[in-house]
Amino acid sequence: MAALTVQNFVSAASGLAVMAALARGFACRSARSIGNFWTYLVRGALYILLPLSFLMALVLVSQGVVQNLKPYRTARLLERVQTVDGGIVSEQVLPMGLAACCYTFGRMVNNTRQGWA
């Protein structure tokens, strides 16, 4: 998870760094250089992406989004619900964990080992 998180930040920060270098190149026609890519990369990650990620994490937590490493849990409903086709639902499956998209991919291709890989 840590390796993927680093790659997510670095890919977005590199896009910001290229944009900053391009903007500086257009703005300063008489400058000898357009700046240091690594400086733009670190500044973009620390001053833009990291605060945004904390802010978005607070928004997601306030809305009740779950992120843990537990398997799916089944919760019993307080009131039974009748479906359109006449069936009665008394339990709900709550998705847990952080690799839901990978698992969903495995389910969609009818091979859950693909999703776990």
C-alpha positions in Angstrom: 0.0 0.0 0.0 2.8 2.4 0.8 4.5 1.8 -2.5 1.3 2.5 -4.4 0.6 5.6 -2.4 4.1 7.0 -3.2 3.5 6.3 -6.9 0.1 8.1 -6.8 1.7 11.2 -5.2 4.7 11.2 -7.5 2.7 10.8 -10.7 0.5 13.8 -9.8 3.4 15.8 -8.5 5.3 15.2 -11.7 2.4 16.5 -13.8 2.3 19.7 -11.6 6.1 20.1 -12.0 5.9 19.9 -15.8 3.1 22.4 -15.7 5.1 24.8 -13.5 8.1 24.5 -15.7 6.0 25.1 -18.8 4.4 28.1 -17.3 7.7 29.5 -16.1 9.1 29.0 -19.6 6.3 31.0 -21.2 6.4 33.7 -18.5 10.2 34.3 -18.4 11.4 34.5 -22.0 14.8 36.0 -21.1 15.6 33.5 -18.2 18.5 31.1 -18.7 16.6 28.1 -17.2 13.1 27.1 -16.4 13.9 25.9 -12.9 14.6 22.6 -11.2 12.2 19.8 -11.8 12.9 18.2 -8.4 12.1 21.4 -6.6 8.8 21.7 -8.4 8.1 18.0 -7.7 8.7 18.3 -3.9 6.8 21.6 -3.6 3.8 20.2 -5.5 3.7 17.1 -3.3 4.2 18.9 0.0 2.3 22.1 -0.5 -0.5 21.1 -2.8 -1.1 17.3 -2.8 -0.5 16.5 0.9 -2.9 19.2 2.3 -5.5 18.2 -0.3 -5.2 14.5 0.7 -5.7 15.4 4.4 -8.7 17.6 3.6 -10.3 14.9 1.4 -9.6 12.2 4.0 -11.5 14.3 6.6 -14.4 14.7 4.1 -14.5 10.9 3.5 -14.3 10.1 7.2 -17.1 12.5 8.0 -19.3 10.7 5.5 -18.6 7.3 7.0 -16.3 5.8 4.3 -14.6 2.8 5.8 -10.9 1.9 5.1 -9.5 -1.1 7.0 -8.0 -4.5 6.3 -11.0 -6.6 7.4 -13.1 -8.9 5.2 -16.7 -8.1 4.3 -19.1 -8.1 7.3 -22.8 -9.0 7.4 -25.1 -6.7 9.4 -28.6 -7.6 10.4 -31.2 -5.0 9.4 -33.5 -3.6 12.1 -36.5 -3.9 9.8 -36.9 -6.5 7.1 -37.3 -5.1 3.5 -39.3 -6.6 0.8 -37.8 -6.5 -2.7 -39.6 -5.8 -5.9 -39.7 -9.5 -6.8 -41.3 -10.4 -3.4 -38.2 -11.6 -1.6 -37.4 -10.5 2.0 -34.0 -9.0 2.9 -33.0 -9.1 6.5 -29.2 -8.8 6.2 -26.8 -6.4 4.4 -23.2 -7.1 3.3 -20.9 -4.2 4.2 -17.7 -3.9 2.1 -14.5 -3.5 4.1 -10.9 -3.2 3.1 -9.0 -1.0 0.7 -8.6 -3.3 -2.4 -12.3 -3.3 -3.4 -11.6 -2.3 -7.1 -9.1 -5.1 -7.5 -11.5 -7.6 -6.0 -14.4 -6.3 -8.1 -12.3 -6.8 -11.2 -11.7 -10.4 -10.2 -15.4 -11.0 -9.7 -16.3 -9.4 -13.0 -13.9 -11.6 -15.0 -15.1 -14.7 -12.9 -11.6 -15.3 -11.6 -11.0 -13.8 -8.1 -7.4 -14.9 -8.1 -6.8 -12.2 -10.9 -8.2 -9.6 -8.6 -6.1 -10.6 -5.6 -3.0 -10.7 -7.8 
